[in-house]
């Protein structure tokens, strides 16, 4: 009986100890939920072409450079600089859509941004003066295409999951030259004659301000050989002014050079159409120039 009493006492003490431990044990805490975690929004772009001279759209494999500049807290546009922008010269390559070399993101959910785009892709060291040259010999289609420079900008764009639309325009000028038989030629003899065209006294080097897309001609004057489209010739020209008195166009017919001297200003993103009538006159020729498509004026003249 005494032994039973002792056992009961020890059992009671053990039960009390277990109860005490149970009461002092802290409840299991659940992990805290993230509080307003920042969601990163990828930047996508969709570029169209307003005046791409080789095609109505970009081609597979085309590469462009993109700069992204965040707006200020007051909503004003920031300033594009050579480095240190939100995105610096990210290369995008076109297939069925535009893909960056590396994924880029908006600064946050609310900060608007300006987008600057240029084509073809390069490695600018100074966004105010990016060097570019048209080809001196554009007689091959690939050389003509390589003379194209496009630029576009989209401002005040709000963060979005959708692709940012950017329309690019041409920074170069487009020169179209049509040849016609004049006095001393028939349609048949003129068609049978060997003919070539040179654009004279123009600069082929330029710097392009990537903030504005404006190209400035630099360097010395030279000649440009245009691409023969069949019914006419065409060439991409750096915007510039050819001074009065300088030869602008040389037409060679059956080995004889006929020149036309006239001052002229080439405008960016504008097609300038020249209709040249070659007239045999006193052993020389008269060359007249028709009106621009852009202004409708008659810039006629003659040369011996």
Secondary structure, 3 states (H helix, E strand, C coil): CHHHHHHHHHHHHHHHHHHHHHHHCCCCCCCCCCCCCCCCCECCEEEEECCCCCCCCCCCCCEEEEEEEECCCCCCCCCCCCCCCCEEEEEEEECCCEEECCCCECCCCCCCEEEEEEECCCCCCCCCCEEEECCCECCCHHHHHCCCCEEEEEEEECCCCCCEEEEEEECCEEEEEEEEECCCCCHHHHHHCCEEEEEEEEEEEEEEECCCCEEEEEEEEEEEECEECCCCEEEEECCEEECCCCEEEEEEECCEEEEEECCEEECCCCEEEEEEEEEEECCEEEEEECCCCCCCCCCCCCCC
